[in-house]
Amino acid sequence: MLPKKLENKLKLRSEANALRSLSSLPFEGLGEAIDFSSNDYLGFAKNKAIFARTGEILKEHNLEYNGATGSRLLSGNHKLYELTEDFIAQTHQVEAALIFNSGYDANVGFFSSVPQRGDVIFYDEFIHASIRDGIQMSHAKAYKFRHNDLADLESKLSLRAQSRSRVCHTEPVEVERVQHNPEAIYIVTESVFSMDGDSPDLNAMAALSEKYKAYFVVDEAHALGVFGMGLVDHLALGHRVARLVTFGKAMGCHGAAILGSDELKSYLVNFARSLIYTTGLPPHSVATILAAYQHAAYEAEKSNSALKNLRKNIEYFREEIKKQHLQAYFITSDSAIQSAIIAGNNRVKAISRKLKEEGFDVKAILSPTVPLGQERLRFCLHSYNSQSEIQIVLELLANFLKNLPAADAD
């Protein structure tokens, strides 16, 4: 039994055709569907070399355990943590990396503990739910800016700077506070947005952070492995950014890390509750992270690497969008995420269902996960998708859209 108010919430969600449920693959009666939905962009989740290397690492370090046995501050900080964190830090050319159990844990841990009372956070309006939840748990003031809109961000930064200047000139008590305990300003964005697949101008945002003496924080969850080791590294911005990398997408395993300075790592170890008060990852999980990073370094030297195949598929997908005259539906994106806006939960679910019947797994993203009227099909591209699969799925989409009821028929 649930309280009546919770039953009503479920009822409303069902009436909006937006009720979530868990399903397993392959789909019943359909066999193995062609994957255009998972985050396994490089195929690392099914990579046998990474699987084998994980076992070798565990044997090399005599860590054939099933669990961590406790939190990292008690008994769970096995020696693979230090080895893997050092390898990650060296790969990204930063002072330190700190592994968390998931991207959600990392974002909640960072944003609930780092920004303090009196600090100010400016975040992109499309930022991930894990960052929003972390911000809500902090005592900082938070303001959103329009998606990827640098002018709107600078306008808000400028207004904040003017406000601080007025305080310093008119409030003697506040002058002392500003001098001895100045507020910190944080600019927060993602390098690739999970629902739109687009990217901000990170160079320009880094310049704004320097101009307004703000800390710049970037979530690289959907860029790691898709743009080399992430867009921050690709643009050589590592020394100007604190960032999150997650391993459940292109790296094909589990967990996440915050990258930054030694001081930031020490602070998080002492104050990030999502790290302190949870059991650590088992040795097998950390060994898999290390094996995936080692494999990514190996792949970078190959002429036919998974990354190169992925980049080719992204380019081919964009070309096929034009050939099928679907540009009006798709958000412009150079990433592995390609989203077609099809307004209305009923309409987008109908298209997704038809594609599944043809053997293609393309997920419908419904409101309220995205704003009302911005419901979409989210195509996730992979190194292992063939050009034939891409061509067929977009041809099917174009044909199904021709017979789709109008949006107001939902």
Buried (B, 14 or more C-beta within 10 A) or exposed (E): EEEEEEEEEEEEBEEBBBEEEEEEEEBEEBEEBBBBBBBBBBBBBEBEEBBEBBBEBBEEBEBEEEEBBEBBEEEBBBEBBEBBBEBBBEBBEBEBBBBBBBBBBBBBBBBBBBBEEBBBBBBBEBBBEBBBBBBEBBEBBBEBBBBBEBEBBBEBBEEBBEEBEEBBEEEEEBEEBBEEEEBBBBBBBBBBBBBBBBBBEBEEBBBBBEEBEBBBBBBBBBBBBBBEBBBBBEBEBBEBBBBBBBBBBBBBBBBBBBBBEEEBBEBBBEBBEBBBEBBBBBBBBBBBBBBBBBBBEEBEEEEEBBBBBBBEBBEBBBBBBEEBEBEEBBBEBBBBBBBBBBBBBBBBBBBBEBBBEBBBBBBBBBBEBBEEEBBBBBBBBBBBBEEEBBBBBBEBBBEBBEEBEEEEEB
